[in-house]
Amino acid sequence: MVRHSFALAAIPFVAVVLAAIALAPRPLASQTPTPLTLETLTLKGVVAEQGTYQGRSAIRLVEADKSRTNLGIAIVSGLAVRDGSIEVDVAGRRGPYAVPDDRGFIGLAFRVAADGSRFEYIYLRPDNGRVDDQVRRNHATQYSSHPDFSFARMRKEFPEKYESYVDLEYGAWTRMRIDVAGATARLYVHDAKQPALVVTDLKLGAGEGGVALWIGSGTEGYFSNLRVTRR
């Protein structure tokens, strides 16, 4: 009778443990350092060089021409991510085709279609980080989605929703990480514990795709230490 009573008492405990295991988030797989070389990049609307910037090895991207209509991405070969983390060190400043309103736009594209026709992207405006104009400071980060949701459309239809402030230094190395799960993405900057930007309605929805380095119009961008962790 004692053994029977113990077995019955253990059933709720086992059920609780199993439920907790089922509800727990899946652990991240091991982080994958991804070498950035010219050979691993498919360029769309950019020119790439390998060199050194502020003492570290880096990929340099600039626009292919001054048309300001370039796609601005370098797709990294062999990467397909649905959910997980994408981390990279970036440094953005005005490039050879910049106009006065350019801010050194630089970031990452994710869930990129193989031909580059569709992707989500989150980027920084380094020149906005420490200016005295608070409106510009509030626009230090940006989420957009290609091809249908440019930053101009986002700002017009959803004011302030897809932009935020974060401290940035123009032209300096900055660590950024994008965590993606389903239709949600979170941007972390400078190893912060809390996200600088949260997007809960990615315009392309949940899905899988490639990873790309991204620059905006007028940018000279540097990228180093790309790391990808799949969930």
N, C-alpha and C positions, 0 to 999 in steps of 0.2 A: 504493500500500500504506500509506503514511503517513496519507493522509486516511482510509482505511478503518479503520485502527487507532485514530485519534482519535475517529471516530464511535462505535466500539464502546466506547471508554473513557468517552465522554460519557454513554452510556445510563444507567449507574448513578447518575451525578450528577443527571441530569434526573429520574430516578425519585425520588430523595431529595427534591429541591426540590418536586416535585409532591405528594409525600406530606406534606411539612411544610405546604404551603399548605392541603391538605385538612384537616389536623388542627388548624390554627390557629383560635382562636376568631374568630367573626365580629365585625368591628368594630362598636362602637356607632354608631348613627345620631346625627345632631346633636341636641343637647339642645333640648327644646321648653319654653320658659317658658310656663306656663299661667296666665293672669290669673284671680285669684280675685275674683269679684264675685257679688253676690246673684243676678244673672240667670243665672249659669252653674251654679248649684247646685240639685239636687233634694233637698229636705229630707225626712228620714224620722225622726220622733221628736225633732227638734231645732228650736230657733228660732235664726235667724241674723241678725246685724247686721254692717254694715260700719263700721269706725271706725279708731281708732288705739290701739295698746298699746305702752307703753315706746318711744315715738318712731317707730313704724313703722306703715304701713297694714296692716290685718289684718281677717280674718273672725273674728267672735266667735260661738261656739256654746255654747248651754246646752240642757238638756233641755226638752222641750215641757211637761212637767208633773212632779209629784213622785211618780209611780207607780213609778219605778225599773224599769219594764218596756219603756222606749223602745228602739228600734233604735239610735239615736245616730249616724246617719251623714248626711253631706251629699255626694251623688254629684255629681262634677264632669262636666258635660256634654261630650260629644265626645271622651272619652278611652276607648280600648280598648287594653289592654296584655296581652300574653301573657308575653313575656320582656323584661327591661330593668331600668331603675332608676327609682325614684320617690323624690324628695327634697323635703323641706319643712321649714320652721322652725316650731316649735310652742312654746307656753307654756301649761302647765296648772296650774290651782289649784282649790280647792274653790269650788263655785258656790252658787247660792241654795237648792238642794235637798240640799246635802251633809249627811252624817251623819259622826260622828267617825272612822269607819274609812275614809272615802273619801280617795284619794291624789292627786287631780287627773289621773285616767286620761286619756291623750291619745295619738293615733297615727294610723295610716293603715289603710284597708281597700283590698284589691286583688283583682282578678279578681271584681269585684262583679257579680252578676246584675242585669239591667236593672230588675227589680222590687225589688231589695234583699233577696231571700229567701235568697241564699247569698253568702258572701264569706269570704276569708281576712283576718286582721288582726293587726298587731303594734303594741303600744303601750307607753308608758312610764308609770311611777308616780313622778312627780317628787318627791313627799313622802318617798319611801323612800331617795333617793339619798345623803343625808348624815346619817341618823339613827344613833344609837349601837347600835341593835339590828341585829346582823349578819344575822339571818334576814330581816328586812325589806329590808335592803340587797341581799340575794341575790335579791329579788323586784322589782328595779327595772325589768325588762323582761318582756314577756309575749307569747307567740304563742297565738292561739286561732282557731277557725274556726266561723263561723255557718252553720247553726243547731245543729249536733250536738256541737260541742266547746267548751263554755264554759270559762273559766279554772278554775272549780271542778272540773269533770270532769278537765281536764288535770292539775291539781295532785294530785287524788286518785289517778288511774290511772297517771300518769307523773311522779312527784315530781321536781322540779328540772329535768326535761328541757327544758321549754319556757319557762324563766325564767332570768334571769341578773342579775348586778350590772353597773351602769355608773354613773359619777358624774353626778348630776343635781342641779340647783338648783331648788327649788320656785318656780314662778311666773316663771322666767326663760326667755328665748328659748333654744331648744335645736334644733340642726340634727340631723335624722335622715334616713337614706337606707335604703331597702330595695331590695336587688338580688334579682331573681327570675329563675330559670332552671329550667324543668321543674317538678319537685316540690320544689325547694330554694329557700329564701329566707335572705338574710343581712341582719342589721340593723347599720348603722354609725351611730355617734353622735359628734357633735362633730368631724366630719371625720377620725375615726380611720382608720388604715390597716388595722386588723384589726377584724373584726366583734365586736360585743358579744353577739350571739345568732345561732346557726346552726340552721336547721330543715331537715332533709333529707327530710321526709315530710309535705309539705303535705297536709292532709286532703282537700281537693277535687281533688288531683292536678294534672297539667298542664292548662292551659286558658287561655282568654282572657276578659277581663271588664273592667269599669270600675274607676275609682279614686274613692275617697271619703275625706273627712275623717271622723275617728271620735273620739267622746268616750264615756267610761263614766259610770256613775251618779254624780251629785253633782259633776260637773265644769263649770267655766267654762273653755273652751278657746279659744286664739287660734292662727290659722294664717296664714302668710305665705310668699311666695317658693316656690310649688309649681313643681317642674321634673320633667319626665318624659323619659326617654331610652329608646327602644325598641331592642331588639336584633334 
